[in-house]
Amino acid sequence: MVTPIDPTGLGFLLAENRAMPMHVGGLQLFRKPEGAGRGYGRELYEHMSGTERIAPLFLKHPHRSLRTAGHLVWEQDEQFDIEHHVRHSALPKPGRVRELLDLCGLLHSSRLAWERPLWEAHVIEGLRDGRVAMYTKVHHSLVDGVAAIRLMASVLSPDPATRGMPPPWGYREEPAAEAADVADIPGQALRTALGITAEAAGMPAALIKTLTKSVRNEASAVSLYAPRTMLNQQVTGSRRFAAQDWPIERIRGVGKVTGTTINDVVIAMCSGALRSYLLDFDALPEQSLVAMVPVGLNAKQSHIASTEGGNALGSIMVRMGTELTDPGARLRSVHASMKDGKEALSSMTPVQILAMSALGQAPAILTPLLRMQGIVRPPYNVIISNVPGPRTTQYFNGARLVGTYPLSIPIHGMALNITCTSYAGLMCFGLTGCRRTVPHLQRLLGYLDHELGALERAAGVS
């Protein structure tokens, strides 16, 4: 069966090359169920690979031929091989988290083959503390990061006694609402894009105000340029991954005292960490770094653009205050910039927000396509996104999910992507970077931890 590819998905497929694999990923860590033996990793793999019926989303791959007039379309894989997509791996000794992250970086570096459905899952054992990990990756033409997290959550249960849960790619006669939404996301994105023209006419006043701020280099909903840094150059296809989590209560505690949001504090943590990291290489610019922060459009119903929920279809450009030495001052700078961006978006409809965000993305997309890196300044320096996950502890057939960390997509001119997801009282950071352009990526984890402590001290949080 052949089906068309929506414009957004087609864009991700055409933009892909060896240096820029266009898939999102996730690392989940599970604690074995009560009574599970040493062979649990093998049992989990056999369950994951033993699925007889596969959901349609996971059976299609891109195809073009004379029959399709040279156009890319989705075609169902008639020779689907589950053993190609679900694999079993083991870590080398000593089986630390470091070895696990190294393996995830390696797996995230390779492109998904177009002649097969665009996804993989790896059950990984060998951690010395007995936990079992699963790394998954799915092409961005099929789902985005939000959809991927929802897809994983759809097969989890808050009850450790629940059994019989299928893997995310398993076919379900009556799929959960979340899983159904995931399958329909490409169509929703297409319908939203087609509606832009009708409502964009109401944008001029907001557009003029926002562009005026951008020309003055006051980051808001749109950023026209940011200082050039070592992060904003050509990338290679090799990836490095770093991950760690912090209690949300610590982050919320800083926010309560300072009158800022959880997301403000997360961005301020990233600001201080990037400042320290760039200072290590004598590469900190005098001007503030600019972060692109995706926002959820569903919060527009309450007239406040949100960075903590919903499908990330809009974006705010945030001045990170990296030129400031005081952590409290950096947090205030981030808060002011976020507030300004939200106010700019609050005067627009969701479709206008989408159009504005597309305008903001244009320099980042066109610059690598036109091979103008190093000639024009980047519109922003780093992507920082925060995707909500389950608020309570979840289980997969009795195995407790103890951590979930997203992997994302570095592109030419944007060598570092920081994505966070909340889970059961934790804020889980996933840092994906080009291995060559962003050396010693793991240092950022230590700087993030140090910056949270510095923010607590600046706020007077005990």
C-alpha positions in Angstrom: 0.0 0.0 0.0 1.3 3.4 -1.0 0.4 6.7 0.9 1.6 10.3 0.4 4.2 11.8 2.7 3.1 15.1 4.3 5.3 18.2 3.5 6.8 18.3 7.0 7.9 14.6 6.9 9.2 15.1 3.4 11.3 18.0 4.5 13.0 15.9 7.2 13.7 13.1 4.7 15.2 15.5 2.1 17.3 17.4 4.6 18.9 14.2 5.9 22.5 13.3 4.9 25.4 11.4 6.5 26.3 14.3 8.7 22.7 15.0 9.8 20.8 11.8 10.6 17.2 13.0 11.1 15.9 10.7 13.9 14.9 11.3 17.5 15.7 8.8 20.2 15.2 7.8 23.8 17.0 6.0 26.5 14.9 4.2 29.2 16.3 2.6 32.3 14.3 -0.2 34.0 14.7 -1.9 37.3 14.0 -5.7 37.0 10.6 -7.0 38.3 10.5 -8.8 41.6 11.8 -12.3 41.3 13.4 -11.8 37.8 16.6 -13.8 37.3 19.8 -13.2 35.5 18.2 -14.0 32.2 15.7 -11.1 32.4 17.5 -9.1 29.6 17.1 -12.0 27.2 13.4 -12.5 28.3 12.7 -8.8 27.7 14.3 -8.9 24.2 12.3 -12.0 23.3 9.1 -10.3 24.3 10.0 -7.2 22.4 11.0 -9.1 19.2 8.2 -11.7 19.5 5.4 -9.4 18.5 3.4 -11.0 15.7 1.4 -8.0 14.5 3.1 -4.6 14.0 1.3 -1.3 14.0 1.0 0.3 10.5 3.2 3.3 11.6 6.2 0.9 12.0 5.7 -0.9 8.7 6.1 1.9 6.2 9.3 3.2 4.6 10.0 5.9 2.0 10.1 4.8 -1.6 10.2 6.4 -5.0 10.3 4.9 -8.5 9.0 5.4 -12.0 5.6 4.2 -10.8 5.5 7.2 -8.3 6.8 9.6 -11.0 10.0 10.1 -8.9 8.0 11.4 -5.9 8.8 10.1 -2.4 5.9 8.1 -0.9 5.3 5.8 2.1 5.3 2.1 1.1 4.5 -0.8 3.3 7.4 -3.2 3.9 6.2 -6.6 2.5 9.4 -8.3 3.8 9.4 -6.9 7.3 12.1 -8.4 9.5 11.6 -7.8 13.2 15.1 -9.0 14.0 16.5 -6.1 12.0 14.6 -3.6 14.1 14.8 -5.1 17.6 18.2 -6.0 18.8 19.9 -7.3 21.9 23.2 -5.7 23.2 25.4 -6.0 26.2 27.8 -3.5 27.7 31.5 -4.1 28.1 32.8 -4.2 31.7 32.8 -2.4 34.0 29.2 -1.7 32.9 29.0 1.8 34.1 26.5 4.5 32.9 29.4 5.9 31.0 29.6 2.8 28.8 25.9 2.9 28.3 25.9 6.6 27.1 28.9 5.8 24.8 26.9 3.0 23.2 23.8 5.3 22.8 25.9 7.9 21.1 27.3 5.3 18.7 23.8 3.9 17.9 22.4 7.4 17.5 25.2 8.2 14.9 24.0 5.8 12.2 21.3 6.6 9.7 18.2 4.6 9.3 18.1 2.7 6.0 15.3 3.9 3.7 14.7 0.5 2.3 13.3 -0.6 5.7 10.8 1.0 8.2 12.6 3.9 9.9 13.0 2.7 13.5 15.2 0.6 15.7 15.1 -0.6 19.4 18.0 -2.0 21.4 17.6 -4.0 24.6 20.8 -3.4 26.5 22.0 -5.3 29.5 25.3 -5.5 31.4 24.9 -2.6 33.8 26.7 -3.5 36.9 23.8 -2.4 39.1 21.5 -4.9 37.4 19.3 -2.4 35.5 18.3 -3.0 32.0 18.2 -0.3 29.4 16.4 0.3 26.1 17.5 2.7 23.4 15.0 3.5 20.6 15.2 5.7 17.6 12.5 6.8 15.1 12.8 9.0 12.1 11.5 12.5 12.6 9.4 12.1 9.4 7.3 9.6 11.4 7.1 11.3 14.8 8.5 14.2 16.7 10.0 14.1 20.2 6.7 14.7 21.9 5.0 12.0 20.0 7.8 9.5 20.7 7.6 10.1 24.4 3.8 9.7 24.3 4.2 6.5 22.3 6.4 5.0 25.0 4.1 6.2 27.8 1.1 4.5 26.0 2.5 1.0 26.8 3.4 1.8 30.5 1.2 1.3 33.5 1.3 2.8 37.0 0.4 -0.6 38.4 3.5 -3.0 38.8 1.1 -6.0 38.7 0.0 -5.2 35.1 1.1 -7.7 32.6 0.6 -8.3 28.9 1.7 -4.9 27.8 2.9 -4.9 24.1 5.9 -3.0 22.9 5.3 0.4 21.4 5.4 -1.0 17.9 2.9 -3.8 18.6 -0.5 -3.6 16.9 -3.5 -2.9 19.2 -7.1 -3.5 18.2 -8.2 -0.6 20.4 -5.2 1.6 20.7 -5.0 4.1 23.6 -6.0 7.6 22.8 -2.4 8.8 23.1 -1.2 6.2 20.6 -4.0 7.1 18.1 -2.9 10.7 18.3 0.7 9.8 17.5 -0.4 7.9 14.4 -2.4 10.9 13.2 0.3 13.6 13.9 1.5 13.9 10.3 -2.0 14.6 9.1 -2.6 17.1 11.8 0.6 18.9 11.0 -0.5 19.1 7.3 -3.9 20.4 8.1 -2.4 23.1 10.4 0.0 24.2 7.8 -2.7 24.5 5.2 -4.6 26.8 7.5 -1.8 29.3 7.9 -2.8 31.5 5.0 -6.3 32.2 6.2 -5.3 33.6 9.6 -1.9 35.1 8.9 -3.6 38.3 7.6 -4.3 39.3 11.2 -0.6 39.2 12.1 0.8 42.6 10.9 0.8 44.5 14.2 2.3 41.7 16.2 4.7 40.9 13.4 6.0 44.5 13.2 6.4 44.7 17.0 8.3 41.4 17.2 10.5 42.1 14.2 11.4 45.6 15.6 12.6 43.8 18.8 14.6 41.4 16.6 16.3 44.2 14.6 17.3 45.7 18.0 18.7 42.3 19.0 16.1 42.0 21.7 15.3 38.3 21.4 11.6 37.6 21.5 9.5 35.4 19.2 12.0 35.9 16.4 15.8 36.2 16.5 17.6 37.5 13.4 21.1 36.8 14.6 23.1 35.5 17.6 26.8 35.6 18.4 28.8 33.0 16.5 30.3 30.3 18.8 32.1 27.0 18.5 28.7 25.4 18.7 27.5 27.0 15.4 29.5 25.4 12.7 29.5 22.3 10.4 28.7 19.0 12.2 29.8 15.5 11.4 27.6 12.4 11.6 29.2 11.2 14.8 27.3 11.8 18.0 28.0 12.0 21.7 25.3 11.7 24.4 25.3 12.8 28.0 22.4 12.4 30.4 21.5 13.1 34.1 18.5 13.9 36.2 17.8 16.3 39.1 14.8 16.5 41.5 12.1 18.8 40.1 11.6 20.0 43.7 15.0 21.6 43.8 14.3 23.4 40.5 10.8 24.4 41.7 12.3 25.7 45.0 14.5 28.2 43.1 11.5 29.3 41.1 9.2 29.8 44.1 11.7 32.1 45.8 12.6 34.1 42.7 9.2 34.3 41.1 10.3 32.4 38.0 9.0 29.2 36.3 10.5 25.8 36.3 11.4 26.3 32.7 13.2 29.6 33.5 15.4 27.8 36.0 16.1 24.9 33.5 17.2 27.5 30.9 19.3 29.4 33.5 21.0 26.1 34.5 21.9 25.6 30.8 23.1 29.2 30.6 25.5 28.9 33.4 26.7 25.5 32.2 27.3 26.7 28.7 29.1 29.8 30.1 31.5 27.6 32.0 31.9 25.2 29.1 32.8 27.9 26.6 35.2 29.6 29.1 37.1 26.2 29.2 37.9 26.7 25.5 38.3 30.5 25.8 35.3 30.7 23.4 32.7 32.7 25.4 31.3 35.6 23.2 30.8 39.0 24.7 27.1 39.0 23.7 24.5 36.8 25.2 23.8 33.4 23.7 20.3 32.9 22.3 18.3 29.7 22.8 15.4 28.6 20.7 12.8 27.2 23.1 9.8 25.3 21.7 6.3 26.2 23.1 3.1 24.3 23.3 0.1 25.7 21.4 -2.5 24.0 23.6 -1.8 26.5 26.4 -2.9 29.3 24.1 -6.5 28.5 25.2 -5.5 30.1 28.6 -4.0 33.1 26.7 -0.5 32.2 28.0 2.1 30.5 25.8 3.6 27.6 27.6 6.9 25.8 27.4 5.7 23.0 29.7 3.1 21.2 27.7 1.5 20.4 24.4 2.9 19.8 20.9 5.9 22.0 20.3 4.8 23.9 17.2 5.8 27.4 18.3 9.0 28.8 19.6 10.5 31.6 21.7 14.0 33.0 21.2 15.5 33.5 24.7 18.5 35.7 25.6 20.4 33.4 28.1 22.5 36.1 29.8 25.7 34.2 29.4 27.6 37.4 29.4 26.6 37.9 33.1 28.8 36.6 35.9 26.1 36.3 38.6 23.8 33.3 38.4 20.9 35.3 39.9 21.3 37.9 37.2 21.3 35.2 34.5 18.1 33.8 35.8 16.5 37.3 35.8 17.7 37.8 32.2 16.2 34.5 31.1 12.9 35.2 33.0 12.6 38.6 31.4 13.3 37.2 27.9 10.8 34.4 28.3 8.1 36.7 29.6 8.6 39.0 26.7 8.4 36.1 24.2 5.2 34.8 25.8 3.6 38.2 25.7 4.5 38.5 22.0 2.8 35.1 21.3 -0.2 35.7 23.6 -1.4 38.4 21.1 -1.5 35.8 18.3 -3.7 32.9 17.4 -2.1 29.4 17.4 -1.9 29.5 13.6 -0.2 32.9 13.7 2.2 31.5 16.3 3.1 28.6 13.9 3.7 31.1 11.1 5.8 33.3 13.3 7.9 30.3 14.4 8.4 29.2 10.8 9.7 32.7 10.1 12.1 32.4 13.1 13.3 29.0 11.9 13.9 30.1 8.3 17.5 31.4 8.9 18.5 28.2 10.7 17.1 26.1 7.9 18.2 28.1 4.9 21.7 28.8 6.1 22.9 25.1 5.9 20.9 24.5 2.7 22.6 27.4 1.0 26.0 26.5 2.5 26.3 29.9 4.2 27.7 28.8 7.6 30.4 31.2 8.6 29.1 33.9 6.3 25.9 34.9 8.1 25.4 34.8 11.9 23.2 32.0 13.3 19.7 33.1 14.4 20.2 31.2 17.7 23.0 29.2 19.3 21.3 26.2 21.0 17.9 24.4 21.2 16.6 23.8 24.7 13.2 22.0 24.9 11.2 20.6 27.8 8.8 17.8 27.1 6.4 16.7 29.8 6.4 13.0 30.7 4.4 10.8 33.2 4.1 12.4 36.7 3.9 9.1 38.5 6.2 6.0 38.6 5.5 3.7 35.6 6.1 0.0 34.9 6.5 -2.1 31.8 5.2 -5.6 32.6 6.4 -5.3 36.2 9.8 -3.6 35.3 10.0 -0.2 37.0 11.0 2.7 34.8 13.6 4.6 36.8 14.8 7.1 34.2 14.0 8.3 30.7 16.3 10.5 28.7 15.7 12.0 25.2 18.2 12.1 22.3 17.7 14.7 19.6 19.1 16.1 16.3 22.2 18.3 15.9 22.3 20.0 12.5 24.8 22.1 10.6 25.2 25.3 12.4 23.6 23.9 15.6 25.9 21.3 17.0 24.2 20.9 20.4 20.6 20.0 21.3 19.5 20.0 25.0 16.1 18.2 25.6 14.6 17.6 29.0 11.7 15.4 30.0 9.9 15.3 33.4 9.2 12.0 34.9 8.0 11.0 38.4 9.5 14.0 40.2 12.7 14.1 38.1 13.9 16.5 35.4 15.8 14.3 33.0 18.3 16.1 30.8 19.5 14.6 27.5 22.4 16.4 25.7 23.0 15.3 22.1 26.1 16.9 20.4 28.4 16.4 17.4 31.3 14.4 18.8 33.9 16.6 17.0 32.3 20.1 17.3 31.3 19.7 20.9 34.2 18.0 22.6 34.0 16.7 26.2 30.3 17.0 26.2 30.0 15.2 29.6 31.6 18.2 31.3 28.3 20.0 30.8 26.6 17.6 33.3 29.0 18.7 36.0 28.4 22.3 35.1 24.6 21.9 35.2 24.8 20.4 38.7 27.1 23.2 39.8 24.8 25.8 38.3 21.7 24.5 40.1 23.6 24.7 43.4 24.7 28.3 42.5 21.1 29.3 41.7 19.9 27.8 45.0 22.6 29.8 46.9 21.7 33.0 45.0 18.0 32.5 45.8 18.8 31.7 49.5 17.3 28.2 49.2 18.6 26.0 51.9 
